[in-house]
Amino acid sequence: MRPIVVIGHAALDHVYRIESLPPAPGKVRALEHVDAGGGMAANAAAAIGRLGGLVELWSRIGEDAAGQSIRASLEADRVDTTHVRAFPGRRSSTAAVIVDARGERLIVGERDHAMSMDAGWLPIARIDAASVVLSDGRWLEATRLAFARARAAGVATVLDADPGGGGDLRVQIALADYAILSAAALDELAGPGDDLARLAIVRALGPRHAGVTRGGEGYTWLGANGSGRQRAFPVQVVDTTGAGDAFHGAYALALAEGRDEAECARFAAAVAALKCRRLGARAGLPTAAEVAALLYATQ
């Protein structure tokens, strides 16, 4: 299989599980704590690697202890980090993730705003040999270069569209073949209303597939050959952190394997559900065998 190129954010998460968020400021005792890899693009790449896909991450970190942990965690999940560049004097992204008893989370992230946004050092010609390019939109300069090259080379592109990525979301969507939006992103872009009607607005911007992820409510999409809805798979939820990232990574892998839209959505939904079994964005990421077992059991 040709590699999947994933572009965007990598971070180190400090995850704390608590019973519930306090009603007022004060001290709360954590029930459990883990330090683990995070970041939307990095989580998606880790999901692909854990599933057995060939994947490389293009990202930026600091030349610091957090950056070393970020790289090590990615390599443990078989992600090629050759093009994860560590910048001297810069801080790697970190986040405090607070998870309650329902598995819902509050994320407080910190990034070095002086981190270089230059993408000129990336090996853009490698896109020609890729199977799929996935971006979380957090590195706009790299996304524009890679998506433009992918379109010229006939390589499919997937955008994880979420608010806060920087720049105009419409610009990124126009460059993508598959635009998969969070519910918040769809609200920001198209306002309130019926999902399919609003996804038609997204498709009018250029992508051939537009979809919206809604956590436990599943995934709805509108494509060139019609629309569909994939329900979420029921699991005992410990932590939803990174479930959307896992969905995007799994969708890109299924797309690279030649599956159709419905098959991609079902596979991705299974991966996202299984991820929620454990604390942190990575610990619950499933293997291909675990996904196959869930899909077989729910036929």
N, C-alpha and C positions, 0 to 999 in steps of 0.2 A: 504493500500500500504506500502511496505517496504521503508525505507528512502533512499534518494539519498545522498551520501556523496560527498561533494565538498572540494577540497584541493587546497590551494594556497594563493594568495595575497589579502589583505584587506587594504584599504586606506581611507583617507579623502580627497575629492576633493574640491578645491576652483575654482569655474567655473565663467568665465567672458565672456559675450557675447559682441562682438564689431562689427562694420560695416565691417571692413576689416583689414588685417594685414598691418602695415605701411611699406612703401618701404625703410625706413631708421630708425635708432634708434630715439626714441622720446617718448612723452607722448600720450596716447590714452584714451579717456573717455569710460568707459564701459556703455553699454546700459542696462545691467542686470547682477546681480551677485547672485549666490547661493553657499552655502556650503552644500555638500551632500556626502553620502557614495560613495566609488569607489573601484577600485581594480578588476582585471579580475575575480578571483574566487568568490569574494564577490558579484559582480554584477550578476554573473550567479546564485548564490545561491538565491539572492533577486528575480530574475526573476522567479525561481521555486516556491519560497514562495508566491509571488504575484499571481501566476497562481493556487495556491491551493495545490501544491505538498508538500510532507513531506521531509524536507531537513535539513541537518546539515552541518555547515562549520567547517573545521579544518584549523586553521590559527594561525598567531602570530602577536601580536600588542604590543605596549609599554604600560607601566602603566602610562599614561598621559592623558591630556584632549582630545587629538585627538583620543586616543584609546577608551575613554568613548563614544565619538560621533559615532565612527565606530560601536561599539557594539550596541548602542541604535538604530542606523539606520537599522541594520540587524534585530534586534528583532521586529522592527516596521513592517518589511516585513515577519514576521513569520519564520525567520531562527533560528534554534537551535544553540546557540553560546556556548554551554557547553564546546566545545573543541577548542574555540578561546582563546588562552593563552596570558595573559598580563605579560610581563617580566619587573620586576623592573629595573629602570635605563636605559631602552631602549626607543627609539623614535618610535612612530607609523609612518607608511608611509603617506606622504601627496603628493599632486600634484596640480599644477596650470594648469588649462585647459582653453585655449583661443579659443573661438568659433566664427567663422565669420558668415556673413549673409547667406552664403550657407549651413551652418550647419557643415562645415568641421572644424577640430580642431587641435590645437597644444598643446601637453601635456608635461609639465616639471615635472618629478617626482623626489621625494627624499626619500631614504630609509636609515635606520640605518644599515650600513654594519657590525656593531658588533652584530646584532641580531643573536641569536643562530639558527643554522641550524639543530640542533639535533631533530630527530623525535622519539626518543625512548620512549617518554612519551605518544605518541598517543595510543588510544585503538584499535590497529590494528585488534583484534578479532571481532570488531563490523562490519568489512567489510563483514563477512560471512552472516550477516543478511540484507545487503544492496541490493537495486534493481539495482543501477548503481553507479559507482564511476567516478567522473569528476575531472580532474586536469588541472590547467593552466600552469603547468610546472615550476612555479616560486619557488617551494620548492622541489628540486630534491630528497632529501633524503626521504621525506614523500611520494612522488610520487612512487618511486621505491618500498618502503615497501608496500604501499597500492595496487598498481597494481599487484605486485607479489602475494599478498594474495588473491586479487580478482580473478586472473587467476586460482589459486588453488581451489577456492570456486565456480567457474563457474559464477562469477558476471561480467557483462559487464563493460568495462572501456572506457571512452571518454577522449581524450587528446585535449586540446585547444593549438595547436602548433603555436607559434609565436616567432620571433627572440627576443633575449634578456633574455630568461628564464634561461640561465646558463647551462653549460654542453653541451654535444653533443645531438642535437635534434634527431639524428638517434636512440640513446639509448632509449629515451623516446617513440618514435614511435614504436620501436620494442616491447615494453611492452603493448601497447594499442590495444584494439579491434577496436575502431573507432578513427581514426586520422583525425581531422578537422583542416586544415591549413589555415592561412591567406595567401594572395597572396604573401606577402613578404617572408613568411616562405617557400612557395613552390619554389620561385625563388632562395632562398638561398640553398635549399636542392637539387634541380634538374636543376637549370639553366633555360635559356629561352626555349620556345617551346610550343607545344600543351598541353593543360591542361590534357587531358585524358592520353596521353603518359607519362607525368610526374607523374600523379597519379599512374600509373602502377609501376613506380619506387618506390613510397612511399609504395604501397601495397607489393612490394617484400621484404620490411623490416620486414613485419610480420602482420600488421593489416588486418582485413577482410574487412574494409571499409576505404577508403581514400577520402577526399573531400577538396575543396578549396572555401572559402568565398571571394566574390568580391564586397561587398557593394551593390551599385545600380545595378550591373550586375548580381547579383544572386549567386547561389550555384551550383557547379558541383561536381559530385561524381562518384567513381568507386568502386563497391562492388563485392562480390562473385557471385551475380546473375545478373550482368550487370551494366550499367551506367545510369546516368540521369542528368538532369539540372532543377533546380527550379529557376524561375524568381523572382526578387525582387518585392514586392508589392508597388505600387505607394502611397506615402503619402506626405503631406507637411512637409518637413524636417526643423526642428529647430536646432537639435544637433545630430550628429552621435555618440557622445561619448558613449561607452558601448554597441553599437548595436551588435557587434560581441560577446560580453560576453552574452548578452541576447539570441542570436542565440544558443550558446553552452548550456546554461542552459535549454532552451526550447527543444533542441534536446535530451538532457539527459532525460528530463521528458517524452517526447513522446516515447522514447526508453523504459523507465520503464513501460509505459502503454501498451507496446506490439505492437506498430505501426511499419509498415514496413519502409524501407528507404525513399521511396517517400513521405509517410505520415509524417515522422519525419522532412524531409526537408521543406515541405510546412508549417507545423505548426511552425517550428523554424523561417522561413522567415517572417511569419506573425507577430510573436512576435518581431523580430528585427525591422521590419518596424514601428510598432506602438510605439516602444520605442523612435523613433526619433522625436516624436511630441513635446517634451518638453525639456527644458534646463537641462543638467546634465544626469548622467548615470542611474538614478533611477526613476525620476519623471514621465517619460513616460511609464514605464513598465506597460503592460496591465494586466487586469484580464482575467480569462478564458472566461468570457462572451463576452468581447470585441474582443478576438481572434476569437471566434466562429462566431460572427457577421461579421467580415471581411472575414472569410473563406466562409461563406454562401453567402455573397454579391459578391464574386468573383469566384463562381463555374463556 
